[in-house]
Amino acid sequence: MINSDRYFEELPEDFELLLEALGSEIRFMISVILIEEGDLSFSKITALINKEKSNVLNHLKKLELGGIIQNYIKKSEISREFSFYQITKYGNKIIKELISFYNNYYKRIDNSNKMMLSNKKEIPEEFVYLLKAISNEFRFKLALLLLKKVRLSFSEITHLTQIDNSLVKSHLNKLEIGGIIKNYFEKSAATKEYSFYTLTNFGKELVLNLIESYNNYYSVYDELAREIPTLTSESSTEIPISTSESSTEIPSRDFIEGGCGSWALPNEKILAWIKILSNKVFKIVINCSKNLKIVEFYHNIKSEYNNKVNSYSILFNEKKYNYLSYELRSEIPDNDNPINLEKLVILAYDKDDNILTEKELVIEIIKPVLKLKVIEEPLTENSGYFKINITFSTDIQIAILGIQVDVTDEDNNPVKIDEEKIDPLYLEQELPPEIDLEKVLGGFKLYRKGVFNFHFKVPYKDVLGNEYFSNIEIITLKNPKEFEYNLNYNYQYEKDLALAGD
């Protein structure tokens, strides 16, 4: 729960992710499109907003982390599309209420809440500034500070926040541009200060609206549960559920709902949540597959971990919740699969330890796979070259750190070679931006006779800094005397991965 009376408190991490997700014109545009058009594939979204695939994929990821959208798979015999994005109930409520607030304030009201994207219109410039202003955790905390203190001078703000003056000025400037705060001058005999910051009426209403939307969302379920009195008593994401015999049961076949991000790179943050639909639920157990780990349960929710089965338990005891949110991460899968399916099995138990229901969630862990093929092509008695074929996907951004060549003799002892760099201008193929030009190996020389094993592999990294190696290619050669080899590179791109949506 966010309490506007506790200025400069620690904001819940899922609320921080929500702010970040809202703070982009493109992400807001995607959200409104999904509200207006319904569920869409990746290619349809890309076409509608006319942006590069890699750019759109990054925005979709942040929207998923913020809980605004979710991805699901639906195969169809009449279409190649099978991966779709949809607005969540939470996202639908947050976006519509933000639009409604903006429209009402600026007298731009319509009955459908269709704000600005119908007929290809652009988002109003002042609304873009607003989104950017509220997207930062520190700036939102500044707004909470002014909500409590009403007005503060610059020196008072720097004293309370203990942040560098130049950074505070930058944040205050963005809040002013976004219309959240204003600066005014007022001389007083009681103080030397004369320049003050305060929330605008618009800024105050916006901050309170966002807090209320966040705090109240999970006390208003679907149409079947809206009149359940035991679930609407507090404005909090941690709402006690009555355990009395007379309390009304939610008329639902399921006892819980669950969701999570649909895909991630290894070691990337994955946001997941569980909505509890019944007061009969006394314990939640989350069983994770091999590579998944729960990093943190938000809102100070305590859990017990069983490392033998990679399982987490939440015991409600005295206090119950109607919503649990938590953060997952995956280790790097120990295989060469580009897409690895990791699973969460969520079990709900009653007070007698009987299983009420079981839910399974699947997350695609994307491992960028680079494939290496090496072919030896001798030309003369003492010279030749290796054909180096490197294949990788265009949809996952990676950095290729050159090629690594290790040589051993027939007894597996290391053999020293003299490596030669090459000017990329002399390569037959233009190097793609993924290649580190400083580490391109052009060739090497050997000065010994014997049988030699050439071990080729390619080190590379993804955007998170995870380190990988390609498959190892081994070529065995009998080298009668001094020999010189050159490397002839060929880079190829595979088709887009399935996560792209088509």
N, C-alpha and C positions, 0 to 999 in steps of 0.2 A: 504494500500500500504506500502511496505517496501522500504525505501530510504537508499541506501548504504552510502550516504553522512552524514546521521545522526547516528553516532556511538553511541552505548549504549542507543538507543531509546527503547521505549516500543514496543516489537514485538506484532503484532496482535495475539490474542489468538488462532485463528484457524491455524495460522502458527506454533505456539508453539506445538499444538496438532499434526500437520503434522510432525514436527521434532521428537516428541516422538514416533509417529507411525513408522517412518523410522528407528529408532535406535535399531532395534532388528533383528538378523539373521533370526529367525523364522518368524517374521512378513513380512520381505522382501521376504522370501521364499514363504509364502502364496500368496503374491501379484503377484509374477512371475508365480506361478502355475495357478492362476486365469487368467492371461493374456494368458498363453500358452494353458491351457486346456479348458477355457471358464467357464461358471457358474457351481458351484459344491455345493453339499450338505455338511452339517457339517461332516457327517460320511466319505464322500469321502476325504475331506480335512484332517481329522484326520488320515485316513489310509495312505495318501500320505506322510505326514510329520512324521508319526509314533510317535506321542506325546500323552500324557494323555488328555482326553476330557476337564477337568477343565482348564488345561493349554492352550489348543487351544482356548477355549471359551474366555478367558481373552485377548489373542492376537487379536482375531477377533473384540472384543469390542474396543480395542485401534485403530485398523485400521478403524473401522467405525467412531470413534470420529475424526480421522485425515482426514476423507473424502475420503479415498483411496478405500474402498469397501462399498457395501451396501447389505442388506438382503431383500429378497422378498419371498412371498408365492406363490407356483404354485402347485395345487393339480393334481394328476395323477391317473388314474385307473389302470395303469400297473406297478406302483411302489409305495412303501411305502414312498418314499421321497417327501417332499412337501415344505421344507424350503431351499432356495438356497442363496449362496453368489456370488456376481459378482463384478468385478472391475468397479469403476466409470470412467467416461471420465476424470475427474480430476486426479484420481489415475493412470489411464493408461498413461496419459501424463507425470506425475511426474516420475513414475517408469521407463518408457522407456527412458526419457531424461537423467535420472541419470545413467542408464545402458549404454546408448550411449556415454555419456560424459566419463564414466570410460573406456569403450572399446576403444574409440578413443585415450584417453590419453595414455593408455598402449598398443596401437596398437593391440587390440583384437576386431577387427571389423568384424561383420558379417551382412548380409543384413536383417536378421529377428529380430535383437535385442534380440535373445534368448541368454541369457548371460551364465548362469552357472548351470541351473537346469536340462537341457535336459540330458537324459541318467543317471539320478540320481547323477550327479556331485555335489560337495559341492560348496558353495560360497567361492571364494578366501579369504584367511585369511586377506589380506590387505584391502579388501573391507568391511569385518566385522568390522575391527578397524575404518575404515572410517565412517561406519554407527553409531557406538557408539560415535565417536568424535562429530558428528554434531547433535546428538539427544538431547543435553542439551541446554536449553535456554541461560544460562550464557556463555557456550562455544561458541555458535553462536554469541553472542554479543561481545565476545573477538575477534572473527574473523572479525566482522564488525569494531571494534576498530582498529585492525591492518590494515584493508583495507584502512581506512582513514589516519592513522598516519604513515603507511609504516613500521616503526620499533619502538620498545619501549623496554626499559630496564625493569627488574622485578620490581624495585622500582617505576617506572613510571606507570606500570600497576596497582600495588596495590594502588597507590595514586589516580588514576583515577576511579578505581572500588570501592574503600573503602571496600574491602573484605579481610578477614583474610588471612595472608600469606600462611598458610598450604593449605587452600582451593584453592587459586590461583595456587599454585604449582601443586596440583593434577589435576586441569583442564588443565593447560598448558601441563602437561605430556601426558594426553589423546589426546590432539590436536596434539602433536608431534608424538605419536604412530600412529595416524590416517593419518599422512602425510599432515596435514592441515597447520602446522607451523613448523619452524625450529629455532634452537638457534645457534647463532654464536658469535665469539669473535672479537672485534675490538677496539684497543687502540686509544685514541685520546687525544691531548693536551687540547682540549676545554672542556672536561668533565672527571669526575672520573669514569664514567660508562664504562664498557668494554664488558658486556654480553648483547646481544640484541635478541629480538624475532621478527620474521617477517613471513608473509605468504609465503608458497611455491607457485610456479607457479600453481601447482595442486590445492592447497587450495584456491588460489585467483579465479581460474576459476570455482571451485566447488561452492563457495559461490555466485559468480555472476550468475552462472547457476541456482541455486535454487531460488534466488531472482527473476530472470527473468521469470522462469517457473511459480512461484506463482503470480507475478504481471500481467503477460500477459495471463494467462489461460482464463479468462473470457472475453477477447477481441477477442478470437478465438473460435467461437461457433462450430456448426456442419458444415457439407459440404454445407448445404443450406445457411449458413450465413457468410461464410468465406470472401466473397467479399463485404460485407456491409461496406462502408467507414466510416459511423458514429460510428461504434463500434470498430474501430481499431486505434483510434487516440492517445490513451494514454496507458502507461504500468501501469495499476492500477486495483485494485479490485473494485474501485469506479470510473467508467467511465461515464462521462456525456453523456446522449443520446440526440441527436439533436431533437429539437421540431419544426423545420421548416417544412413547408408544402412540400418542395421539397425532404425531406429526404426519403431514401428508406426504405420501410417496410420489415421486415423479412418475407419471404414466409413460414409461419408456421400456422397451425390450432390453436395452443395454444398461449396465450399471456404470460404465465409464466410456468416454471417448478419448482418443489419443491421436497425436499428430507429431510430425517432425519434418525437418528439411529433407528434401528428396535426394539430394546428392551433395558431395563435398570432396575436396582433395584430402589426402591424409593429413592429420594434425590441424585441419580446419575446423573452426567452431560450428557446431550444429545445434540449433535450438529445437527443443522438444517440449511437449506439454501433455498433460492429462487432465481432462475435465471429469469430475466425479458427479454422477447424475442421481445418486441414491444415498440416503443416510444409512443404508445397510452396510456400506463399505467401511471396514475397519482397518484394513491393511492393503497396501499396494506393493507388489513385488515386480521388479523389472529385471528380466534375464537378458543379458547382452551376449551377442555372438563374439567370437574369438577376438577380433581386433577392436571392438568398441569399448570405450570407457566413459563413464559419467564423471565429468570434471567437477560439477557443482550443481546443487539444488538451490534455486533462488529463494529469496524471502526467508533465509535462515532455517529452511526445513531440514531436519536431521534425518539421516538414513544409516542403515547398517549394511556393511559390505561383506559378502562372502566370496573370497578370492578363489575358492576351489571351483565354483561354478560361474564366476563373473556375474554375480547377482546383487541387486540392491533392494532393500526393504524399507518402507516407510510405515512406521507404526503410529497410528493416530492417538492412541491413549485418550487423554482428556480432550485434546484439541483436534478438531477435524478441519479439513479444507475442501473447498469445492473446485480448486484449481491448483495444479502443481506444474511449475515450469523448471526446466533443467537444461544443462549444457553438456553436449557429447563431443567426443573427438575419436578419431580412428587412427590406429597405428598403420604404418605402411604395410599393405598385404604382402605376404611372402610368396608371390607367384608372378607370372607374366601376363595376367589378365588385365585388360584396360578398364573393365568395369567389374567391380567386386560387390556382391550383394551382402550387406551386413544386416542383421535382424535384431529387433527388439521384441521380446514377448512380454506383455504386460498382463499381470494376473491381479484380479481383485478378490479379496477374501472377506467373509463376514466375521462377526465376533467369535464364532465357534471354529474358525480356521477352515471353513468350507470355501471352495472356489466358487465365486459367483459368475465370473466371466473371464474370458481370455482374449486379448487383442494382439495381433502381430503387425509390426511396422517394418518396412524395408527401406534401407538407405543405400543408394549407389555410391560406393567409394571409388572415385576415379583415379586410377594410377596411370600417369602418362607413360606409355610404353614406346620405347625407341628400338627399332630392329636393325641389326647390323649383319651384313653379308659381305664376306671378303673373298675375292678370287685372285689367285696368283697368275700373272701373265709374264713368263720369262721372255726376253727379247734376244739377248745374246748370251755368250758364255759367262759374262761378268756383270750383266745388268738386266733389270726387269722392272715390273711395277705391279702394285696391288690395286685391283679395283675395289674401292670402298663404297658400298651401297648403304646409305643411311635412310631409313624410312620412319616418319613420325606423323602424328595427327596434326591437322591445322587448328583444331578447336581447343586444344589445351596448350597454353603458353609455356614454353620451356626455354632454358638457356643451355646450349650444347657447349661443353668445355673442351672442345678439340677431340682428339682421338688418342688413346693410351696404348702403346705397344711395349710389351715385355717379351724378352727373348730368353729361352733356356736351352741348354744343350741336351743330349740324349740321356744324361743322368739327372736331369731336372735342376741343374745348377744355373744360376742367372748369368747371362752373357751381356756384356756392355756393348751398346751400339752408339754410334755418333748420329744424333738427330739433326736434321736440317729443317729450318723453318722455310716457308715459302710466301712470297708476296701473293695475296689473294687475286691480284690482277692477272696473274699467270695461270690461274685455274681455268679449266675449260668451262665450268658452270659458275654462274654468279651465285655467291653465297647468300643464303637467306638471313634475315636479321637474327635468327635464333643462334647462329654460330658465333663463338667468340673468336674474332679475327686474330687476336694476339696469340692464340694457342693452336693455330692451324699448322699441322705437321706436314711438311712437303715430301720428306723422304729420310732415309738413313743409310749408313754404310756398315758393313761387317768386315773384319780383318782376320777372321779365323777360318780354318777348315773344319768340317765335321757335319753332324746332323743337328739341325736347329729347329726349335718349335717357336713359332711366332704367335703370341697371345694378343689378340686385338679386342679392345672394348672401348665404349664411349661413355664417359661420365657426363651427367646432365642434372639440372635442377629444375623444379617447378617454381611458380611465383611465390610460394610460401618458403622457399629455401630448402625443401626436402631434397635430399641427394639420392640419385639413382645411378645404376649402371646398366648398359645394354647387355644383351647376351654376349658371351665370350666366343669369338671365332679363333680356332687354332689351325694354323697351316704349318705343316712339317716339310722342311726342305733339306736336301743334301747339298751343302755348299762347298765346292772343291777348292775355292780360293777367294780372294777379295771380291766382294759383290756389293753392288749399289742398287737400292730400290727407291722408286718414286711412288707416291700415292696419287691415284686418280679418283677424285671424289664424285659421287653422284647422289644428290639429295632428292628424295621423293616424299610426296605428301599422301597420306592415306585419306579415305573418305571421312567426313564428319562423324564423330561418335554419336551413339544413340541419344545421349543426353541433349543433343541439339534439338530434338523434337521431331525429326522426320526420318 
